[in-house]
Amino acid sequence: MTSCDAIKLADVTQARLAEPLLCPRLAHCSIHRHPFFQDLSDEDLASLCQRSRLHTLETGEMLCREGDDAERFFIVLSGSVKLFRVTDQGSERVLGSAGGDDVLGEVPACSPDGRYPWYAQCLEPSRVRSFSGALLREMVAGRSDYMMNVMRYVAAAMSQTVEDRTILTAQNARERLVQYLLSLIPETDRRNTGLVLDLPLPKGLLASQLAMQPETFSRVLRELRDRGLVQVSQRQVTILDRPGLQQLMG
């Protein structure tokens, strides 16, 4: 991702400019094209970028912790981040992951008392840019059109949460895994075969996310392969028979 002038300025100086800095809205920049920011003015977006920070993190480093005040929200520029909670028994419960161009923590950052709902830990060396939650709230409060966009965005996020929970309500491990794989297919892709899916997490962490043991995950994936429904290569799954997978859902 090529940084806009506002971000380049943020990386070298905190000086105030005599003239307002405007965002060029570069087509290839994940910040500018993200739907969460689409109603911001060029000047507001540039201000948000100018006060952003670049974080270079190593494998295992924490980006934020569950329960901490959501003072900042994040865009992952490169690498990957694991989202998880810790159970009362002290074990990890994986909730999902974030990779390049994904935004994290924007919803709690919009709330004055927002707190991060999970731990965010880097799975590999990662570059992340963080933005001021207070400045975002100030912008939202001052613009009704942006408030409406935030409400639409939060509604979509809640819908995704419902879908994730629906997957976990499946009766058995096979149904959960099949439903999860089908959920990774873009809605606009109508193909029944040859769909290549990149798993966002290592298989062991995906097993935790789908509430099953790693050996169960591997066994079910092997079963789907032996039936000729999928082809597996490392963290890549190719759907060979989409209708066949759908039939397993009953």
C-alpha positions in Angstrom: 0.0 0.0 0.0 1.4 3.4 -1.0 0.9 6.0 1.7 -0.9 9.3 0.9 0.9 12.6 1.7 -1.0 12.9 5.0 0.4 9.6 6.2 3.9 10.4 5.0 3.7 13.6 7.0 2.5 11.7 10.1 5.6 9.5 9.8 8.1 12.4 9.8 6.6 15.4 11.7 3.7 16.5 13.9 3.9 20.1 12.6 0.7 21.9 11.8 0.2 23.1 8.3 -0.9 26.6 7.4 -3.3 25.2 4.8 -5.6 22.1 5.4 -4.2 18.9 4.0 -6.6 17.1 1.7 -6.7 13.4 1.1 -6.1 12.3 -2.5 -8.2 9.1 -2.0 -5.7 6.8 -3.8 -7.6 3.9 -5.4 -4.9 1.4 -4.2 -4.9 2.6 -0.5 -6.9 0.4 1.9 -7.6 3.3 4.2 -9.1 5.5 1.5 -11.2 2.8 -0.1 -12.5 1.2 3.1 -16.4 1.6 3.4 -16.0 2.7 7.0 -14.5 6.0 5.8 -16.4 6.5 2.6 -18.5 9.5 3.9 -15.6 11.4 5.4 -14.6 14.6 3.7 -11.1 14.7 2.1 -10.0 17.1 4.9 -11.3 14.9 7.7 -9.8 11.8 6.2 -6.4 13.6 5.8 -6.6 14.7 9.5 -7.3 11.1 10.6 -4.3 9.9 8.6 -2.0 12.7 9.7 -2.5 11.6 13.4 -2.0 7.9 12.7 0.9 5.8 13.8 2.8 3.0 12.2 3.5 -0.1 14.3 6.1 -2.7 13.3 5.4 -5.9 15.3 7.1 -9.2 15.6 5.6 -12.7 15.8 3.8 -13.1 19.2 3.5 -9.4 20.0 0.2 -8.1 21.2 -1.5 -5.3 19.3 -4.2 -4.8 22.0 -5.8 -6.7 24.9 -9.3 -7.6 25.8 -10.9 -5.1 28.1 -8.5 -2.3 27.4 -9.9 1.1 26.4 -10.4 1.3 22.6 -8.3 4.4 22.3 -7.2 3.5 18.8 -8.4 1.4 15.9 -6.2 -0.4 13.3 -5.6 -1.3 9.7 -3.4 -4.3 9.0 -0.9 -3.3 6.2 0.9 -6.6 6.1 1.2 -9.8 8.1 -1.7 -11.4 10.1 -3.2 -11.0 13.5 -5.0 -13.6 15.6 -8.1 -12.5 17.6 -8.9 -14.5 20.7 -10.3 -14.5 24.2 -9.1 -16.3 27.3 -11.6 -18.7 29.0 -12.2 -18.9 32.7 -10.0 -22.1 32.6 -7.1 -20.1 31.1 -7.3 -21.5 27.6 -7.5 -19.6 24.3 -10.7 -19.4 22.3 -9.9 -18.2 18.8 -12.5 -15.9 17.3 -10.9 -15.1 14.0 -8.1 -13.3 12.3 -7.2 -10.2 10.3 -4.8 -9.8 7.4 -3.8 -7.2 4.9 -6.3 -4.3 4.5 -8.5 -5.6 7.3 -9.7 -3.0 9.9 -9.8 -3.9 13.6 -11.4 -2.1 16.6 -13.3 0.5 14.6 -16.6 -0.3 16.2 -15.5 0.0 19.9 -13.5 3.1 19.0 -16.7 4.8 18.0 -18.0 4.5 21.5 -16.8 6.8 24.3 -16.6 3.9 26.7 -15.6 1.3 24.1 -13.3 -1.5 25.0 -11.5 -4.1 22.9 -13.6 -7.3 22.8 -10.6 -9.6 22.2 -6.8 -10.0 22.4 -5.1 -9.3 19.1 -1.7 -11.0 18.6 0.6 -11.1 15.6 1.0 -14.5 14.0 3.9 -13.3 11.9 5.9 -10.1 11.5 3.3 -7.5 10.8 2.9 -3.8 10.0 -0.2 -2.1 11.4 -1.3 1.5 11.3 -3.4 2.9 14.2 -5.8 5.8 14.3 -7.2 8.0 17.0 -10.6 6.8 18.3 -11.3 10.2 20.0 -10.8 12.0 16.7 -13.0 9.5 14.9 -15.8 10.0 17.5 -15.5 13.8 17.1 -15.9 13.4 13.4 -18.9 11.1 13.8 -20.6 13.4 16.3 -20.2 16.4 13.9 -21.7 14.7 10.8 -25.0 13.0 10.6 -24.3 11.5 7.2 -21.2 9.8 8.7 -23.2 8.6 11.7 -25.6 6.9 9.3 -22.7 5.2 7.6 -21.4 4.0 10.9 -24.8 2.6 11.8 -24.9 0.7 8.5 -21.4 -0.6 9.1 -22.2 -1.8 12.6 -25.3 -3.5 11.4 -23.3 -5.4 8.8 -20.7 -6.3 11.5 -23.5 -7.6 13.7 -24.9 -9.7 10.8 -21.4 -11.3 10.3 -21.3 -12.1 14.1 -24.7 -13.8 13.8 -23.4 -15.8 10.8 -20.3 -16.8 12.8 -22.5 -18.0 15.7 -24.8 -19.9 13.4 -21.8 -21.9 12.2 -21.0 -22.8 15.8 -24.6 -24.0 16.4 -24.1 -26.8 13.8 -24.7 -30.2 15.4 -21.4 -31.8 14.4 -17.9 -31.0 13.4 -18.4 -31.9 9.8 -21.3 -29.5 9.4 -19.4 -26.7 11.1 -16.3 -27.1 8.8 -18.4 -27.4 5.7 -20.5 -24.4 6.6 -17.3 -22.4 7.3 -15.7 -23.3 4.0 -18.9 -22.3 2.1 -18.9 -19.0 4.0 -15.4 -18.2 2.6 -16.8 -18.2 -1.0 -17.5 -14.7 -2.2 -21.3 -14.1 -2.7 -20.7 -13.1 -6.3 -18.9 -16.4 -7.2 -21.4 -18.8 -8.6 -19.0 -21.5 -9.7 -19.5 -25.1 -8.5 -15.9 -26.2 -8.9 -12.4 -24.9 -8.9 -12.9 -22.4 -6.1 -9.6 -21.8 -4.4 -9.9 -20.7 -0.8 -7.0 -19.5 1.4 -7.5 -20.4 5.0 -6.9 -17.2 7.1 -5.5 -19.2 10.0 -3.3 -22.3 10.6 -5.5 -25.4 10.8 -4.9 -25.7 14.6 -6.2 -22.2 15.2 -9.1 -22.7 12.9 -10.0 -25.8 14.8 -10.2 -23.7 18.0 -12.4 -21.1 16.2 -14.8 -23.9 15.1 -14.9 -25.4 18.5 -13.2 -28.7 17.7 -9.9 -30.5 18.4 -7.1 -30.2 15.8 -7.2 -33.9 15.2 -11.0 -33.7 14.5 -10.4 -30.8 12.1 -7.8 -32.8 10.2 -10.0 -36.0 10.2 -13.0 -34.1 8.8 -10.9 -32.3 6.1 -9.4 -35.7 5.1 -12.9 -37.1 4.8 -14.1 -34.3 2.5 -11.0 -34.9 0.4 -11.5 -38.6 0.2 -15.1 -38.0 -1.0 -13.7 -35.9 -3.8 -15.3 -32.7 -2.5 -12.2 -30.7 -1.8 -8.5 -30.7 -2.5 -6.1 -29.6 0.3 -2.6 -28.1 0.0 -1.2 -26.5 3.2 -3.5 -23.6 4.0 -5.3 -23.7 0.7 -8.5 -25.6 0.0 -9.9 -26.0 -3.5 -13.7 -26.7 -3.7 -14.2 -29.4 -6.3 -17.9 -30.1 -5.7 -19.8 -27.2 -4.2 -23.3 -28.8 -4.5 -21.8 -31.9 -2.9 -20.7 -29.9 0.1 -24.1 -28.1 0.3 -25.8 -31.5 0.4 -23.9 -32.4 3.6 -25.6 -29.5 5.3 -28.9 -31.4 5.0 
